[in-house]
Amino acid sequence: MSSILDQPSRSRGHLPSQGLPPIGTWWTLLDRGLQREILANPAAPLRPFVVRRVFEICGLDIGRAPTAAVRLGANERAYIAGWAHAVDWT
């Protein structure tokens, strides 16, 4: 059995532990060039510029953006894979 520690980031007014808002709120609004960058290697860490841009899109304070490397989780990668398939991304 594994233990899960309650992280301070789960308190009111903070983002989820991974550091990004839900992907459905920002993916379609993200600049096409940045979408292409993420689609090229969805498992790679996001550049700090991309993370800040996500915060801007969501109307969040970019000063609160994570400074550590941020990667998309499995569900987020599945979301963009489904999106790319649905829109026939090329």
Secondary structure, DSSP 4 states (H G I P E B T S, - for coil): ----PPPGGGSTTS--TTSS--GGGTGGGS-HHHHHHHHH-TTSPBPHHHHHHHHHHTT--GGGS-SS-B---HHHHHHHHHHHHHTT--
